[in-house]
């Protein structure tokens, strides 16, 4: 059963997960795959539903009872204390009532995600966790099957990405890719047509591409500002662009992802 731990000071070493640790430090803590932080009851609920295991919960006010009820028969400590004490520990107010330290699950293989997918989103070097979180939220809402991220892409389990996504990064299947040679090979072997969203003289308008889109599409989106690398462009089967008006050349990557996914959505 979940058990309540009232804290009067910050001496308990189990509170270390919440003590001003960066996302990178959390990733290297707490076991084989590291930890991440889930903020709010909604995000914790989505994490548990996805099969993720909590290590502990830090809760405030009425959120204490909510956390105890949600965790139910899990043997997890729920720490509770004065708001000032918890703010001293974390460095910020718990506006959402609780924060949970969660074990990161192992990432699945690329091939296993592709096996049951028809639409996947590939994020190349998208470094802003806000954009990553927003893209995951659109993926969950509009209906892509999985997200693949390159080694230099911001980690979807970073706290800001999870928060912006409303916890959907914990629901949408995702994993990391290798280089473009191996990525193109595995996508092609699984029957995917690679559509890179980029500005190019020979690009096909999104509406025209969507009108006769292949059965399986991997939509590739690039980093903020610079867009896709030459390697990503070379790996693509088709270059696609969203036509712009009034002298605007492009959308924010998260907005572009939502528009393109909607155009390519399948029933």
HELIX and SHEET records of a PDB file:
HELIX    1   1 UNK A   13  UNK A   18  5                                   6    
HELIX    2   2 UNK A   23  UNK A   27  1                                   5    
HELIX    3   3 UNK A   41  UNK A   49  1                                   9    
HELIX    4   4 UNK A   63  UNK A   71  1                                   9    
HELIX    5   5 UNK A   83  UNK A   90  1                                   8    
HELIX    6   6 UNK A  110  UNK A  114  1                                   5    
HELIX    7   7 UNK A  129  UNK A  138  1                                  10    
HELIX    8   8 UNK A  139  UNK A  143  3                                   5    
HELIX    9   9 UNK A  159  UNK A  164  1                                   6    
HELIX   10  10 UNK A  168  UNK A  170  5                                   3    
HELIX   11  11 UNK A  180  UNK A  189  1                                  10    
HELIX   12  12 UNK A  206  UNK A  211  1                                   6    
HELIX   13  13 UNK A  230  UNK A  235  1                                   6    
HELIX   14  14 UNK A  253  UNK A  263  1                                  11    
SHEET    1   A 5 UNK A   3  UNK A   6  0                                        
SHEET    2   A 5 UNK A  77  UNK A  80  1                                        
SHEET    3   A 5 UNK A  54  UNK A  59  1                                        
SHEET    4   A 5 UNK A  98  UNK A 103 -1                                        
SHEET    5   A 5 UNK A  35  UNK A  39 -1                                        
SHEET    1   B 7 UNK A 173  UNK A 176  0                                        
SHEET    2   B 7 UNK A 146  UNK A 149  1                                        
SHEET    3   B 7 UNK A 119  UNK A 123  1                                        
SHEET    4   B 7 UNK A 217  UNK A 221  1                                        
SHEET    5   B 7 UNK A 193  UNK A 197  1                                        
SHEET    6   B 7 UNK A 238  UNK A 241  1                                        
SHEET    7   B 7 UNK A 204  UNK A 205  1                                        
END                                                                             
